[in-house]
Amino acid sequence: MLKEVKCLSCGNTLYRIGPLDQKGLAWGIYEEDEDKYESMKKGTGGSEYLLCVHCKKKNWFAYKDRSAEGLGLQVWLSHVTE
C-alpha cells in the first residue's frame, strides 16, 4: 500500500511512500520515486525543502526525533513558500 505525498500548494504528487515494517509504524520513500525525490530535494540539515516540479513552490520539511520510541526520525511537509 503506497501513499502519495502531495505539494501543499498545488496538490500534485511529489513522491510516494510505503510501509517499511509489518505494523506500518515506519514508512520510507518508494524505491521507484527515489531519483525523483532526490532531484527535488534542496537545502542541508534541518533546512530542507522539496521544489515542486509543477508549481515551483518550496515545500519545507519539519522533523521530530522519535528514536526514544525506536522509530528514528519522523519527517513531514510543514509549509510552503515561494
Disulfide bonds with the S-S distance in Angstrom:
none
